[in-house]
Amino acid sequence: MPKLSDSQQEFRRTRILDAAEHCFARNGFHRTTMQDICKEAGVSAGALYLYFPSKEALMEGISTRSREEVLENFAKLDQPRDFIAALAQLMEDCILRKPAYKSILWLEISAEATRNPAIRATHRNCERQINGALAALLDRAQKSGRIEPMLPIPEIVETMSVIADGLFLRRAVDPEFSAAQVGQTILSLMAGILRPVNDPEPVAERTEQTTAEPV
């Protein structure tokens, strides 16, 4: 059998993770078998176990991939002057525009994390990394004069994390939930907490002006 190229291996790995997501969201973690995932992905059992030796490993792969997507989207908050508009785009990309099964999958992972130590460790590790990156991002925004938060950044990050969890939960259990409408309310609340400064003066320019002033 010819050896697969790196790109072919990555394609197969992605296809397996996609299949696992659909199976876990549709049937739940415990009712899904490795054979179900093989069938969904169109791969042999040998190919599946080569990449992921267990359902826990599949959950870890899913969680890690989701974390990387979120971290990549955080870049949207690092540059734009309109911080709340960038935050709205982030919420759209990471939550509101995601297919419904993604919210169900998140709920399944969270539920399994309450009783499976391996999945709990993966879940908590991903959450810590996301929250840490968000805290660093908000800290940079504060230091550059783009926001003037009314609360300590760790408290804001925890609040944003809880809000995101609530959005995923409601989207998972209530098909009539208007996430877009609630999203506007959330943005208004976050604007009041973060207190963005519209088109702030660049830090470098403020520093130059300060040093140029007579003592």
Summary of the structure (lengths in Angstrom):
residues: 215
radius of gyration: 21.0
end to end distance: 77.5
largest distance: 77.5
contacts: 594
relative contact order: 0.10
helix: 75%
strand: 1%
